[in-house]
Amino acid sequence: MTIHERRDLAATDAILQVEDVTKTYGAVQALRGVTLSIRRGAIHGLLGENGAGKSTLVGIISGQRTPSSGRITMDGRVLDHVDVKSMEEAGVFLVTQEPMIIDNMTAAENLMLGIWPARRGFVDWKALRADAARMLAGSGIDAGALAGRLDAVARRKLNILRAMFSGGKVIILDEPTAALTVADRKLLFDFMRRLKSEGVTFIFISHYNDEILEICDAVSVLRDGNLAGGSDDVAAMSSEQLTELVLGRGLKLFQRQRRDHAGKAPAVALRELRGQHLALPALDIAPGEIVGFTGLPGAGAKELARAIFGLYPARGRITLNGTERDLPGSPRAAFDAGIAYLSDDRRRDGAVGQMSIGQNIAMSSLPARMRMGFIDRAAEAAVVARYFGAMDVKAPGPEYAVDTLSGGNQQKVCLGRVLATDPRLLIVDEPTRGIDVGVKQDVLRIIDELSSRGVSVIIVSTDTDELVRAVDRVCVFENGAIKETLTGDNITVERLRASVQA
């Protein structure tokens, strides 16, 4: 049943109802009369492009924002006042994308924050540890472990459990799979299913259709501040239907026309690479070939990519367009050799948010425009104009700050920055992570077009669907080496997942 055909849910069916909610900021209307119901004990997906209204709606449901009009009903009771305290008292908790963890406290202390048991005015440590051990039973988390040493999945679990044991009935997960591998995502989803079976309700925010189809019972799709549609039965929906709801039109998903590069003289030749957790006797990449690197964390895919760019300590030789040399010892040496690298963390490594779009685009290629110690401003303006247009950055102009852009447009700016160095080998690490489905196709098409001009490309990714659509060959890493190489019709989601997790 689609939301266009929605029925009024009985109070016993819905734990949370949002009715005709609007939110305006001056002349901007961020939400336009949104109405939806969240079923008790369900995982309800929330999907939409950047700027569709997801963050605004979640801010209202979690009490961080006040609606301009409309009402919220929780457990059959209309909430007269909406703020964080009242929503948490009602049982609604937000778990943010970045886990709120105090690293130098134990898992037990983090779990019990705000509800530490006391005795005679002092913390009852014995009771705290006993309560935490009971709450963490079956989670795989050691109550006495320092939170700063927990892995990404454990940190997310800890935040979810803290919300649950603080009285959470509806827990909002804001893109909880960001920076998780395929294996980590499975662990998190299994954990969510277990809590769902115990009566916990989730609102699950994601950019990925496959995640919504895998974990959610129901879904709502926002577009331009409106409820575009959705379903109370996700199992009956397809990825194409979700995409059409998100974009308001059909979208042809990108699919590279794979090329057979066997027998071609390599543009890139790697020989005898050695480093911590890295051992690669040889790897050749043809001109214009796109090679995927994948594997579990620490398996060697990311390590090799960073070693080629001088970011990971390793020894070895690289031949690039006929010139043999040692591996670059620094990013500057890599750029000078014709190698460019796009980090998987655009916030930390990819862009300077306070600087303009143009300044970010021009940053890495600056030495090429230096004339007697001064910047050639005309040449810089030409580079900025070229890549601002080629990347189709959605902004009024290149003078606007990068941190005013959506995540997808920030990624386009970062890609423009590395392409402006005119690389012969481009390495992109998780190039479409955290961006919506429409922009994802744009980024993959830009990379594909670059390869058609003879640039060799390495895509490091844990997104199996992305690899299937974007590469000519996939190298699966394990223990610092390539354990399997897939080509042609063998590059499938099923085969990749089986190889990575074997």
Buried (B, 14 or more C-beta within 10 A) or exposed (E): EBBEEBEEBEEEBBBBBBBEBBBBEEEEBBBBBBBBBBBBBBBBBBBBBBBBBBBBBBBBBBBBBEBBEBBBBBBEEEBEEBBBEBBBEBBBBBBBBEBBBEEEBBBBBBBBEEEBBEEEEEEBEEBBBBBBBEBBEEBEBBBEBBBEEBBBBBBBBBBBBBBBBBEBBBBBBBBBBBBBBBBBBBBBBEBBEEBBEEEBBBBBBBBBBBBBBEBBBBBBBBBBBBBBBBBBEBEEBEBEBBBBBBBBEEBEBBEBEBBEBEEBEBBBBBBEBEBEBBBBEEBBBBBBBBBBBBBBBEBBBBBBBBBBBBBBEBEBEBBBBEEEEEBBEEBEBBBEBBBBBBBBEBEEEBBEBEBBBBBBBBBBBBEBBEEEEEEBEEBBEEBBEBBBEBBEBEBEEBEBBBEEBBBBBBBBBBBBBBBBBEBBBBBBBBBBBBBBBBBBBBBBEBBBEBBEEEBBBBBBBBBBBBBBBBBBBBBBBBEBBBBBBBBEEEBEBEBBBEBBEE
